[in-house]
Amino acid sequence: MKVSLYNTMGRSIQEFKPINEKEVGFYACGPTVYNYAHIGNLRTFIFEDILKRVLTHFGYNVKHVMNITDVGHLTGDGDDGDDKMTKTAKETGKTVWEIAEFYTTAFKKDFHDLNMIDPNVWCKATDHIDDMIKLIQRIEANGHTYQAGGNVYFSIDTFPEYGKLAGLKLDDLQTAVRDDVHVDTNKKNPKDFVLWFTKSKFGAQQMMWDSPWGRGYPGWHIECSAMSMKYLGESFDIHSGGIDAIPVHHTNEIAQSEAATGHKWVNYWLHGEFLLDETGKMSKSKGEFLTLQLLIKKGYDPMDYRYFVLGGHYRSQLRFSFDNLDNAKKNRMSIVSRIQDMLENDAKQVEIESEEAKNLRNSFDEASANNLNMPMALAELWKTLKNDKITDSEKYSLVLYYDDVLGLRFDQIEKRKKENLGEEAQALLDERVQAKKDKNFARADEIRNELDKMGYIVKDTPQGAVLSKKL
């Protein structure tokens, strides 16, 4: 089945055609490890995990590279403000190296709790300084840089296609400057960006390296270009990130990469939309923000949040509220219960043979291949669960097949454990069984209500009534 993806470069849904027939080079912008990831950040990583799962599902061999930004990312995307790593180090009294290690570990825990598949390569910026220096030298040799105030700048005026990803026109570009933002007077054009900082920017830093331009550290944008090309080559298939990376970070990446190589760098650009809260876009700059671990402390399973995210298309803004998360949890637990019912009926993984089951499978694949349409894929999952024309074993097998893409850990669901019920609950259950045999359905309903008030759920299965405690 052909996969189609929305390519930001071109603003259209396009058939995916990798450079090499079944090999996919995929770079995803990773976290800047100066704080915890909030659930809005994690939405982007879930979308990228789905992208990788879909490509793998359809037979592609995906080489996935993700960076860890542990140096050089400033508070403002326009090369203004403090270094985020240094800022957190000052606030906590820890070294920047300690900050980076702590929040890298925290991010990877969230990543794994959400059942995301590890990249083939995790690459830390601080491990690739030499690669960045070499890339800057290539850009310099091609006439796209200048030095001022001790820093090395990329001159956007030397790159006529600057801004093509964001639809910006080079002649119209001006930076709106707030009163509280440091203005870099060294720049020839306000949109020029720094490739290498020296001590002239902030003075002595904990993270500094020797370079041909003086002791200093790399600009934020050069990191992704250098690391992606190191592991994926000078042209590769997919680059992804949040939608907020389009106008500055990804725009600058394209300019410096293509200025260095002289040819097209990436074929498909994919971007995930914002997660909104009651105040708008979820952001760390607002102060308090929601983390996955906080949701877990409140009693949610990480799969509740993953299910919630899958309910919105990655290109649409998604509004978070605890009511919406509660609905996602309720729906996910209903699926879990249905799978447990199948297992109680001795469902097993089998080959899909019936035309009905094959049609269901094909509909799910079409949704997945159509620009990662997970809301439609979930709808196909529910159609399958409610379908009474296929066996429980085919139904169970389809659910596991779907979960290769959804990643909701359906393969880890087990049969319900037999519970030791209280004497009163057991007596009521026995009475209800007898009432149904006597066709006294009114009494059977009364007993169901009594058990509900006691905290039990009654399920009638082909093997008889089953009583379980509410979650």
Secondary structure as UniProt FT lines:
FT   STRAND          4..7
FT   TURN            8..11
FT   STRAND          12..15
FT   TURN            21..22
FT   STRAND          23..28
FT   TURN            33..34
FT   HELIX           39..57
FT   TURN            58..59
FT   STRAND          61..69
FT   STRAND          74..76
FT   TURN            77..79
FT   STRAND          80..83
FT   HELIX           84..92
FT   HELIX           96..113
FT   TURN            114..115
FT   STRAND          121..124
FT   HELIX           125..127
FT   HELIX           129..141
FT   TURN            142..143
FT   STRAND          145..148
FT   TURN            149..150
FT   STRAND          151..154
FT   HELIX           156..158
FT   TURN            160..167
FT   HELIX           170..172
FT   TURN            179..180
FT   TURN            185..186
FT   TURN            190..191
FT   STRAND          193..198
FT   HELIX           199..202
FT   TURN            212..213
FT   STRAND          216..218
FT   HELIX           220..232
FT   STRAND          236..242
FT   HELIX           243..245
FT   HELIX           246..250
FT   HELIX           251..261
FT   STRAND          266..272
FT   STRAND          275..277
FT   TURN            278..279
FT   STRAND          280..281
FT   HELIX           284..286
FT   HELIX           292..297
FT   TURN            298..299
FT   HELIX           302..310
FT   TURN            314..315
FT   STRAND          318..319
FT   HELIX           322..344
FT   TURN            345..346
FT   HELIX           355..369
FT   HELIX           374..386
FT   HELIX           392..406
FT   HELIX           410..412
FT   HELIX           423..437
FT   TURN            438..439
FT   HELIX           441..453
FT   TURN            454..455
FT   STRAND          456..461
FT   TURN            462..463
FT   STRAND          464..469
//
